[in-house]
Amino acid sequence: MFITTRDYLKRITNSLELVVAPEIESDFIRGQVLAAVFLLDQLAEKVDYKPGLIDQEIAMDRETLAKIAEAFNAVGVEAPDEAKAILDESAAEPTLNLRNQCDQALSIAIENFFQNRAQLSPEDALELDGHIVAHFKKISLRNLGMFRPSTSGKLIQKKK
């Protein structure tokens, strides 16, 4: 019988939570079990490759890269080569490797922005800074939304 990794991890967390935890007298050991259950719960959510999320990250990185490149092209500053390469790869298949390349190119472009921001008007610099902050806010909020609350709140309570 085949069992998915997610189901396998869920069985482990259920055993720890429902069988092992009620028998633990020590607060310290119960805390250790809580930590293990929490990590396993989170791991189960991350085990499966989710191409939709990778596509989303690549699109968001490219959008922010394009805004940085556009702002600097307007004042005669050339975008970093890494940013140009990512923006030219419109037909590239979304993969984890491409996502990592996008992240690296974005880091370089942001560093380039801070080194050359004096060449932009204050309004343009502020607007571009807002786009960069919004990019990281979207990524952070999306990532936080992927973490579900731990289902093992019972472990925190002492055994009665």
N, C-alpha and C positions, 0 to 999 in steps of 0.2 A: 504494500500500500504506500502510495506517495503522499507525503505531507509537506505543505509549503513551509518555508522558513518562518513566515509570519505566524502560522498556526503553531509551529513547534515552539517558538518563543512565547507565544501566548499560553501554551500549556505549562511551560516552565514558570512564568510569572503567576499563573493561577495556583500552581502547587506551592510556590513560596508564600503567596499571600493567604491562601485558604487553609493550607495544611501546616506549613512550618511556622509562620508568624504567630498564630494563636498559642503555640506551645512555648514561645520565648519569654523568659522572665526578665532578662536583662535589657534595659533601655538601650545600652550601647549596641548590643547584638541586633535588636529590633531595628535600630537605625541603620545598621549595615545591610540588613535584609531590605529595608526600604530603599536604600541607595541602589542595590542590585536590581530590584524590581523596576525602579524608575528608569535606570539605564536600559534595561531590556525592553521596557515599553517604548522608549524612544528609538531604540535600535530597530525594532520591528517596523516602525514607520519609515525608516530610511533604507531598509534592505532592498526594496524593489526599486529598480531603475525607473525613473519617471521622466520620459522624454519630453513631456509637455512642460515640465518645470525648466528643463534645460533650454528648450525653445524660447520660453519666456525670458530667461536670463540673458540669452544671446540677443534677443530683440531689444531688451532694455539697455544692454551695454552698447549695442550699435546705435540706438537712438541718442544716447548721451554722447557717444563718440562723435556722431554727426553734428550735434549742436556745438561741441567744443571746436571741431574742425571748421565749421561754418563761421563761428565767431572770430576765429583767428584768421581765416582766409580773408575776411572782410577788412582786416587791418594789415594784411600782407605778411602775416606770420604763418609759416607752413606747418601743417599738422605733423606729428611724429610719424615716422615710417610704419610703426606698428599699427597705429590707428588707421592709416591709409590702407594697409594690407587687409585688416579686418573689414573695413567698409567695402573693399573691392571683392570680398569673398561672398557675394550675395547668394551664390548658388551652392555654397559649401553645405554639406550635410551637418545638421546640428548634432554634435557629439560632446562628450565631456571634455575632450581635448580642445575642441573649438571654443567651448565656454571658458576654459582656463586661459586660452589665448586672448579671448575678449577681455577677461578680467585683467590680464597683464597689460594689454594695450590701453585699457581704461586708466589703470594706475599711472602709466607713463604719460598719458594725455592730461590727466589731472595735475600731475607734477609740472608738466609743461605750462598748464594754465596758471598755476601759482607763480612760476618763474617769470611769466610774460604778462601777467594781468595788468601791469601798469600801462601797457600799450593799448589797452581797451579803454573806452570811456567808462566813467564810474557806473553809469546806468547799465551798460552792456556787461561789465564785470559782475555787478550785483545780480543781474538776470542769469548769467551763466552759472554763478555760484549757487543760485537757487535751483537750477536744473540739476546740478551735481548733488546737492543735498537731497532733493526730491528723489533722485535715483536711489541713493542709499537708504532713504526712508522706505521706499517701496519694497526694496529687497529685504530690509530688516523686518518690516511688518509682515511680509509674506512668510519669511522664515519663522518668525514667532508664532504665526498662525498655524504652522505645521506641527508645532509641539502641543500635543494635547495634555490636559492636566493629568497628573498621575492618578491612576485608579486605585492606588493603595493607601489612601488616607487612613484606613483602619489600622495600619501598622504603627502610626504615630501614637495612637491611644494605648495606654497600658492594658495589659491583660487583666480582666476582672475576675 
